[in-house]
Amino acid sequence: MQCLDNILDGLDRLKPLWEFLTGVGTVALAILTVYLANKKPKPRIRLTVRVVREHVAIVEMLNAGETLPVVRGWYWSSPCAGRADLLSIVNLTTQGRSVAIPYRMEHGDVLEGAVDLQAIAQLADGRISPDATRLEIEACIATSRFGCVTTIGDVFEVILPVEARAQLGRFINLRRGPN
């Protein structure tokens, strides 16, 4: 009996500690519940660009996030030429079917657009200063990107690969003739 009394006395002394830990656990659980209830997953669209022929680049948009973003448009941009909407030039497709924009992307959906680099060069040429040198044109094209915009205003971009930038610069310089 004395052994049982010793155990009960020990547990009695630890009672405030157990009550404290229970209270801390309850508060932590309440904070975690509020955090998880208010946490909104962020959309993530991963863009990739690959050149498939001399003047054609394929732009892929993969929904890599947990949300279902709605793609409102896509574009090509460059600091000196501005932003050019590509919906008027190229239709987006998914699994070989053309899609209407705005388009809600399910998880894992891939939208594709085959872009004619000569058409982009024509757009850019009209926006770049007429007295720009070859080096200025190449510097302008060096930071050009493809991007897409969602209906809530999220912007996702990717810089063009080196071969695509080189093709764009070459097409613009060919249009202008020798400088």
ROVO-613895 format. One record per atom (N, C-alpha, C, O): x, y, z. Coordinates in steps of 0.1 Angstrom, whole numbers, padded with zeros to 4 digits, always signed. Atoms other than C-alpha are relative to their C-alpha. Layout:
XYZ...
//
This chain:
+0008-0012+0000+0000+0000+0000+0008+0012+0000+0005+0023-0006-0008-0011-0001+0028+0023+0008+0006+0004-0014+0008+0016-0017-0006-0003+0013+0042+0020-0027-0011+0007-0009-0007+0016-0016+0011-0007+0008+0008+0030-0042-0002+0014+0005-0004+0023-0003+0001-0014-0005+0007+0060-0019+0011+0009-0005+0009+0020-0008-0012-0008+0005+0042+0071-0030-0003+0004-0015+0000+0015-0019+0003-0002+0014+0031+0068-0067-0011+0011-0001-0010+0021-0009+0011-0010+0000-0001+0089-0060+0005+0013+0004+0001+0024-0001-0006-0012-0005+0019+0115-0041+0009+0006-0012+0009+0018-0014-0009-0005+0011+0044+0118-0071-0009+0006-0011-0006+0016-0017+0009-0005+0010+0015+0122-0095-0006+0013+0004-0009+0022-0004+0005-0012-0005+0000+0148-0073+0009+0012-0002+0005+0023-0005-0010-0010+0001+0032+0168-0074+0001+0005-0015+0005+0016-0017-0001-0003+0014+0032+0166-0112-0012+0006-0007-0012+0010-0018+0013-0004+0005-0004+0177-0116+0001+0014-0006-0005+0016-0017-0001-0013+0006+0004+0214-0122+0007+0000-0014+0004+0007-0023-0007+0001+0012+0029+0205-0149-0009-0006-0011-0009-0001-0022+0009+0006+0010+0004+0183-0167-0011+0009-0004-0015+0010-0016+0011-0010+0003-0023+0210-0165+0006+0011-0009+0000+0016-0019-0006-0010+0008+0002+0235-0179+0002-0005-0015-0001+0002-0024-0002+0006+0013+0012+0212-0208-0013-0002-0008-0013+0000-0020+0014+0001+0007-0025+0205-0216-0004+0013-0005-0010+0014-0016+0004-0013+0004-0032+0242-0217+0008+0005-0012+0003+0011-0022-0008-0004+0011-0002+0249-0240-0004-0007-0013-0004-0002-0024+0004+0008+0011-0012+0221-0263-0013+0004-0006-0015+0004-0018+0013-0005+0004-0048+0234-0265+0001+0013-0008-0005+0015-0018-0002-0013+0007-0037+0269-0274+0008-0002-0013+0004+0004-0023-0007+0002+0012-0012+0256-0300-0009-0006-0010-0008-0003-0022+0009+0006+0009-0038+0235-0316-0010+0010-0005-0014+0009-0017+0009-0010+0005-0062+0264-0318+0007+0010-0010+0001+0013-0020-0008-0009+0009-0035+0286-0334+0002-0007-0013+0000-0001-0024-0002+0007+0012-0027+0259-0359-0013-0002-0008-0012-0001-0021+0013+0001+0007-0064+0254-0368-0003+0013-0007-0008+0013-0018+0003-0013+0006-0069+0291-0374+0010+0002-0012+0005+0007-0023-0009-0002+0010-0037+0292-0395-0003-0008-0013-0004-0003-0024+0003+0009+0012-0046+0262-0417-0014+0004-0006-0016+0002-0018+0013-0004+0006-0082+0275-0421+0001+0012-0009-0006+0013-0019-0002-0012+0007-0070+0308-0434+0011-0001-0011+0012+0009-0019-0011+0001+0010-0041+0296-0455-0006-0003-0014-0014-0012-0015+0004+0002+0014-0047+0299-0492+0012-0005-0008+0022+0001-0008-0011+0005+0008-0026+0278-0516+0003+0010-0011-0006+0016-0017-0004-0009+0011-0007+0299-0541+0001-0007-0013+0005-0019-0014-0001+0006+0013-0010+0292-0578+0015-0001-0004+0023+0009-0001-0014+0002+0005+0022+0279-0594-0002-0005-0015-0006-0016-0017+0000+0004+0014+0024+0278-0632+0015+0000-0004+0022+0010-0004-0014+0002+0004+0058+0265-0645+0000+0001-0015-0007-0006-0022-0001-0002+0014+0067+0278-0680+0013-0005-0005+0023-0004+0002-0012+0004+0006+0092+0262-0703-0001+0004-0015-0012+0004-0021-0001-0004+0014+0103+0272-0738+0010-0009-0007+0021-0011-0002-0009+0008+0008+0119+0249-0764-0001+0004-0015-0013+0006-0019+0001-0003+0014+0128+0257-0800+0000-0014-0007+0008-0022-0005+0002+0013+0006+0116+0229-0822+0004+0000-0015+0009-0010-0021-0005-0002+0014+0125+0243-0857+0007+0014+0000+0007+0021+0011-0007-0013+0001+0145+0273-0868-0008+0012+0005-0002+0021+0011+0008-0012-0003+0117+0297-0863-0012-0003+0008-0021+0006+0009+0012+0003-0009+0092+0279-0840+0005-0004+0014+0013-0012+0015-0003+0004-0014+0093+0278-0803-0013-0005+0007-0024+0001+0004+0012+0005-0007+0069+0258-0781+0001+0005+0014+0011+0003+0021+0000-0005-0013+0059+0275-0749-0010-0009+0008-0022-0011+0003+0009+0009-0008+0044+0251-0722-0002+0006+0013+0007+0011+0020+0004-0005-0014+0025+0262-0691-0006-0012+0007-0016-0017+0004+0004+0011-0008+0022+0235-0665-0005+0005+0014+0002+0013+0020+0006-0003-0013-0001+0239-0635+0007-0009+0011+0003-0021+0012-0007+0008-0009+0023+0227-0608-0004+0003+0015+0002-0002+0024+0004-0003-0014+0004+0241-0578-0013-0008+0004-0017-0017-0004+0012+0007-0006-0026+0229-0557-0013+0008-0004-0023+0002-0003+0011-0007+0004-0049+0256-0570-0005-0002-0014+0002-0010-0022+0005+0001+0014-0070+0258-0602+0000+0014-0006-0010+0020-0007-0001-0014+0006-0057+0291-0618-0007+0001-0013-0009-0009-0021+0007-0002+0013-0076+0306-0647+0010+0009-0008+0012+0021-0004-0009-0007+0008-0052+0317-0674-0008+0010-0009-0017+0006-0016+0008-0011+0007-0064+0351-0688+0007+0003-0013+0001+0008-0023-0007-0003+0012-0037+0356-0714+0015-0004+0001+0020-0008+0011-0014+0002-0001-0001+0351-0724+0007+0010-0010+0000+0015-0019-0006-0011+0007+0025+0374-0739+0015-0003-0002+0021-0012+0004-0014-0001+0001+0060+0381-0750+0004+0014+0004-0003+0023+0001-0004-0014-0005+0079+0410-0734+0015+0001-0001+0023-0008+0000-0014-0004+0000+0112+0428-0736+0000+0014+0005-0009+0022+0002+0000-0013-0006+0123+0459-0718-0001+0012-0010-0007+0022-0008+0000-0011+0009+0128+0480-0749-0012-0001-0010-0015+0009-0016+0011+0001+0010+0099+0466-0770-0013-0001+0007-0024-0001+0001+0012+0001-0008+0073+0463-0742-0006-0014+0000+0001-0024-0002+0007+0013-0001+0047+0436-0739-0010-0002-0012-0017+0007-0015+0009+0003+0012+0029+0420-0769-0009-0012+0004-0004-0023+0007+0009+0011-0002-0002+0399-0764+0001-0010-0011+0001-0007-0023-0001+0011+0010+0001+0365-0781-0013-0007-0004-0013-0015-0013+0012+0006+0003-0035+0355-0781-0005+0003-0015-0012-0005-0021+0004-0003+0013-0040+0373-0814+0009-0007-0011+0005-0008-0022-0009+0007+0010-0011+0353-0830-0001-0015+0001-0002-0021-0010-0001+0015-0002-0012+0318-0815-0011-0004+0009-0014+0002+0020+0010+0006-0009-0040+0297-0800+0008-0009+0009+0018-0016+0006-0005+0010-0010-0032+0277-0769-0007-0013-0002-0019-0013-0005+0006+0013+0001-0038+0240-0769+0003-0008+0012+0013-0006+0019-0002+0010-0010-0041+0212-0744-0003-0013-0006-0014-0015-0011+0002+0013+0006-0037+0176-0755-0004+0001-0015-0013-0007-0019+0003-0002+0014-0039+0188-0791-0012+0007-0004-0015+0009-0016+0013-0007+0002-0072+0206-0787+0002+0015+0003+0008+0018+0013+0000-0015-0002-0075+0244-0790-0009+0003+0012-0020-0002+0013+0009-0004-0012-0088+0261-0758-0003+0014-0001+0005+0022-0006+0004-0014+0000-0106+0293-0753+0005+0006+0013+0006+0000+0023-0006-0007-0011-0091+0319-0730-0011+0009+0005-0018+0016-0003-0007+0006-0011-0098+0324-0701-0002-0015+0002-0013-0020-0002+0001+0014-0001-0091+0288-0693+0004-0004+0014+0015-0001+0019-0003+0005-0013-0092+0271-0659+0009-0013-0001+0005-0023-0007-0009+0011+0000-0062+0248-0654-0002-0009+0012-0002-0005+0023+0001+0010-0011-0067+0216-0634+0015-0003+0004+0024+0000-0003-0014+0004-0005-0037+0202-0614+0006-0009-0011+0000-0019-0015-0007+0008+0010-0012+0189-0639-0003+0003-0015+0004-0002-0024+0004-0004+0014-0028+0205-0670+0012+0007-0006+0020+0014+0000-0010-0007+0008-0004+0217-0697-0006+0007-0012-0013+0001-0020+0004-0008+0012-0012+0245-0721+0012+0002-0009+0023+0004-0004-0011-0002+0009+0010+0248-0752-0004+0010-0010-0015+0012-0015+0002-0009+0011+0015+0274-0778+0012+0000-0009+0024+0001-0004-0011+0001+0010+0036+0271-0809+0002+0015-0006-0007+0020-0013-0002-0014+0004+0051+0306-0815+0009+0001-0012+0020-0005-0012-0009-0003+0011+0065+0318-0848+0009+0011+0004+0005+0022+0006-0010-0010-0004+0097+0336-0839+0001+0012-0010+0004+0023-0006+0000-0011+0010+0095+0356-0871-0011+0010+0002-0010+0022+0000+0011-0009-0003+0061+0370-0861+0003+0008+0012+0000+0020+0013-0004-0008-0012+0075+0380-0827+0011+0011-0005+0010+0022+0000-0010-0009+0004+0105+0396-0845-0007+0012-0007-0002+0023-0006+0007-0011+0007+0081+0416-0867-0007+0009+0010-0006+0021+0009+0006-0008-0010+0062+0428-0836+0011+0008+0007+0009+0020+0009-0010-0007-0008+0094+0437-0818+0007+0011-0009+0010+0022-0004-0006-0009+0009+0109+0454-0849-0008+0013+0000-0002+0024-0001+0008-0012+0001+0080+0478-0850+0000+0008+0013-0003+0020+0013+0000-0007-0013+0085+0487-0813+0014+0005+0004+0016+0014+0013-0014-0004-0003+0123+0490-0812+0004+0012-0008+0000+0014-0020-0004-0013+0007+0138+0524-0821+0007-0003-0013+0015-0012-0014-0005+0003+0013+0146+0525-0858+0015+0002-0001+0021-0004-0010-0014-0002+0001+0181+0538-0852+0008-0009+0010+0020-0006+0013-0007+0009-0009+0190+0510-0828+0011-0008-0008+0008-0013-0019-0011+0008+0006+0223+0492-0836-0002-0015+0003-0011-0019+0010+0001+0015-0002+0227+0454-0838+0002-0003+0015-0005-0012+0020-0003+0003-0014+0242+0454-0803-0011+0004+0009-0014-0003+0018+0012-0005-0008+0213+0474-0789-0012-0010-0002-0019-0013+0008+0010+0010+0002+0189+0450-0805+0002-0013+0007-0007-0018+0013-0004+0012-0007+0207+0420-0792-0001+0001+0015-0006-0008+0022+0001-0002-0014+0208+0435-0757-0015+0001+0004-0019-0004+0015+0014+0000-0003+0171+0442-0759-0006-0014+0000-0014-0017+0009+0005+0013+0001+0163+0407-0769+0005-0010+0010-0001-0020+0014-0007+0008-0010+0187+0392-0743-0009-0003+0012-0008-0013+0019+0009+0002-0012+0161+0397-0716-0014-0002-0003-0023+0000+0006+0014+0002+0004+0130+0389-0735-0005-0013+0006+0002-0022+0009+0006+0011-0007+0105+0365-0719-0014-0003-0006-0020+0006-0012+0014+0004+0002+0073+0346-0724-0006+0000+0014+0000-0003+0024+0007+0000-0012+0047+0349-0697-0015-0002-0001-0020-0002-0012+0015+0001+0000+0011+0343-0687-0005+0007+0012+0002+0009+0022+0006-0007-0011-0013+0361-0665-0013-0007+0004-0020-0012-0005+0012+0006-0004-0041+0347-0644-0011+0011+0003-0008+0023+0003+0011-0009-0002-0075+0363-0637+0002+0008+0013-0004+0019+0014-0002-0007-0013-0064+0373-0602+0013+0008+0000+0016+0014+0010-0012-0009+0002-0033+0391-0616+0013-0006+0003+0023+0001+0002-0013+0007-0001-0006+0365-0609+0007-0001-0013+0001-0004-0023-0008+0000+0013+0022+0367-0635+0011-0010+0002+0018-0011+0012-0011+0010+0001+0045+0338-0644+0008+0002-0013+0002+0004-0023-0008-0003+0011+0074+0343-0667+0012-0009-0001+0016-0015+0009-0012+0008+0003+0103+0325-0683+0008+0007-0010+0003+0012-0020-0008-0006+0010+0133+0339-0701+0002-0009-0012+0003-0021-0010-0001+0008+0012+0137+0327-0737+0014-0007+0000+0024-0001+0005-0013+0007+0001+0165+0301-0743+0009+0008-0010+0004+0016-0018-0010-0008+0008+0197+0314-0759-0003-0002-0015-0002+0008-0023+0003+0002+0014+0188+0298-0793-0012+0008-0005-0011+0013-0016+0012-0007+0004+0154+0315-0794+0004+0015-0001+0000+0022-0010-0005-0014+0000+0170+0349-0785+0008+0003-0012+0007+0014-0018-0009-0002+0012+0196+0345-0812-0008+0000-0013-0006+0009-0021+0009+0000+0012+0169+0337-0838-0008+0013-0001-0009+0019-0011+0007-0012+0000+0149+0367-0827+0009+0012-0005+0005+0020-0014-0010-0010+0004+0179+0390-0830+0003-0001-0015+0004+0010-0021-0003+0002+0014+0188+0375-0864-0012+0005-0009-0009+0012-0019+0012-0004+0008+0152+0380-0877-0002+0015-0001-0005+0021-0011+0002-0015+0000+0150+0416-0866+0011+0007-0008+0008+0016-0016-0010-0006+0007+0184+0424-0880-0001-0003-0015+0002+0006-0023+0003+0003+0014+0175+0407-0913-0011+0009-0006-0010+0014-0017+0011-0009+0004+0143+0428-0915+0005+0014-0002+0001+0021-0011-0005-0014+0001+0163+0460-0910+0011+0002-0010+0014+0013-0015-0011-0001+0010+0191+0452-0934+0013+0003+0008+0013+0003+0020-0013-0002-0007+0228+0460-0927+0000+0014+0007-0006+0024+0002-0001-0013-0008+0235+0486-0899+0013+0006-0002+0016+0016+0004
//
